[in-house]
Amino acid sequence: MKLKALGLSGRGGAGKTTTAHALMRQDDRFVSIPISAPIKAMMRALYRSLGVDAKTIERKLDGDLKREPCPYLNPNLSVTPTAAMQTLGTEWGRTMINEDLWVRAWAGMATALPEGQIAINDSVRFQNEADAVRALGGAIVRIDGRGYLSAEHVSERSAPDPDCVINNAGMSPKWTAGAVLNWCEEAKG
């Protein structure tokens, strides 16, 4: 199997994005194409329209503020940017619009990569997302073992069947990425 896509699954806080970044540092064939990219673009536009500066926006989407209550979203409730992105992705995108909305967007970006590059979806949450990775010649690796965050949202409780499970308890991101790379090499057989 020549790997063309890689999906990382696991609960919130398992180390999926950290592993994706470590993979890209260790092997330049890997390119991060998060399924959340269109959702985050929508949130960036919303925050800009609310007058939030660019640095704070990035902290809210991918940094230390993503799980903190956000007064820009609702000054009276403890709504976090993560909760906003989850409901935008699932309740609005998947439920109200089309179950495959984000999958189609991700697949379009992944298939546009030059030959030889491997698209990483660092947050495979649903079976149709796993199916899309596999349809592009990919595999799903579940990352287990690190501390987990609260699993209140349905997207945190869904778990597609993985092709491989890597336990990263007590291991560095470099070790975890190396274990994923080793599995990918063995899977190519």
N, C-alpha and C positions, 0 to 999 in steps of 0.2 A: 504494500500500500504506500503510495507516495502521498504524504500528508500535504493537504492544500488548505486546511482550516483546522483550528483547534478551539474547542469550547471548554471553558473552565466553569465548573459548577461547585456549589457548596454554600453553606449558610453564610449570612452576613458576618463579617469579621474573620472568616476562615483564611483569608490571605490570597484571594483570587487575583485581585488587581496587582497586589505586590508581586505575586508569582509571574503575572504577565509582564510587568516591567523588568523583572529579573531575567525572564526568557529573552526579551528584546536586547538586554545588555549582553547576554551570552551568545546570541545567535542572531545576526542581522537579517535573516530571512523572515523572522517573526515581525508582524506589524499589528499593532493594536487597533481594532475596529470594534469599539464597544457597541452593543446593541442599544445602549442608552444615548448614543451620540445625538440622534434627532430630538430626543426628550430634553437633553441638556441644552441644545441649541434653542429650543422653545423657552426653557427657563431663563437662559441668558437674555433673550429678548424681553421677557417679562421684567426681570430685574433691572435691565437698562431703562425700560420705560418708567420704572419706579424710582429712578435716580440713584441706583446702587453703583458704586465704582467697580471697575473691572477686577481689581485685586480681591475685593470682598466677594464678588460674584463667584470667582474661582474657589475661594475658601468655602463658600456655601455649597457648591456643586461637587467638589472633589477634595475638600480639605477639612480642617478642624471644625468648621461650622455646619457641616452637612447634617449632623444629628442634633443640632441645637435649635431650640425654638426660634422662629424667625418673625419678628414684628412686621416686616415688609409683607409677608403673606397674610397674616391675620394678627393684629395687635392684641386681640382679646383671647386668643387660643394658643396652645402650645403646639403649633404646627411647625414641623421641621422641613427643611428642603428635601430630605430623603422621603418623607411622607408625601410631599407634593409630587415628587418625581414618580413615586410608586403609583399613586392614584392617577396621575396623568398617563402613565404607561399602561396600567392594567384596567382600571375602571373606565377611563376615557378611551384610550387607544384600542386595547384588546376587546373590551366588552361593548362599548357604544359604537365604535367605528368598524373595526375588522380584527379578528383574532390574529391575523398574519401581517398586520400593518408594519410593526417594527421588524419582523422577520424579513419581509420583502425589502425594506430599506437597508437592513444589514447585508442581505445577500447581494444586493446591487452594489454596495460599496466593496464587499469582499471579492466579487467577481471582476471588479475593475482593477484589482492589483496586478502588477506585472507578473509574468510567468516566474515561478520559483519562489515567490513570496508566500508566506503562510499567514492567513488572517486569524487573529485571536479575538474571540468573543469572550471577554473576561467575566461575564455574568449570565451564564445560561441558567434560566429559572424554570422554563416550561418545556414540555415535550416537543412542541413544534419548533422551538429554538434549537433543540438538540437535533431534530430531524433536518433542519436547514444546514447545520454544520456538517452533518454526515452526507447530505446530498451534494455538498461541494467537495467530497473526498476527505472529510475530516473525522475527528474523534472527540469524545467527551471525556475529560479527566476531572474527577471530583476531588477537591481539596478538603481534607478533613483534619481535625486534630487541634487546631488553635481555639482560643476563646471565641465564643459566638455572641452575637448581639441578639436582642429580643426578636422573636419571630412572630410578630403580630400580624403582618400583612400576608396575604395569600401568596405573593411572589416570593416570600421568604420560606414558605412551607412546601412549595412545589419542588420536586426533585426528579428530573429525568434520569433514566438509567444510564450510568456511566460505562465507558469502555475500560476504565482504569480508575483506581482510587489511590491517591497519594496521601499518606498520613504525615503531616508536617509538624506534629507536636514537638515543641522544643527545637525545631530545626530553623536554620536561617533561610531567607528567601533564595539565596544562591543555591543552597542544598536542594530546596524544593524544586526550583527551576531545573537543576541538574537531573533530579529524579524524573521529571516530566520529559526532558530531552532523552534520557536513557530509554524510557518507555516508548517514546515515539520512534527511536531508532530500532528497537526490538520489534515494534509493531509493523515497521516497513518490511521486516523479514528478509 
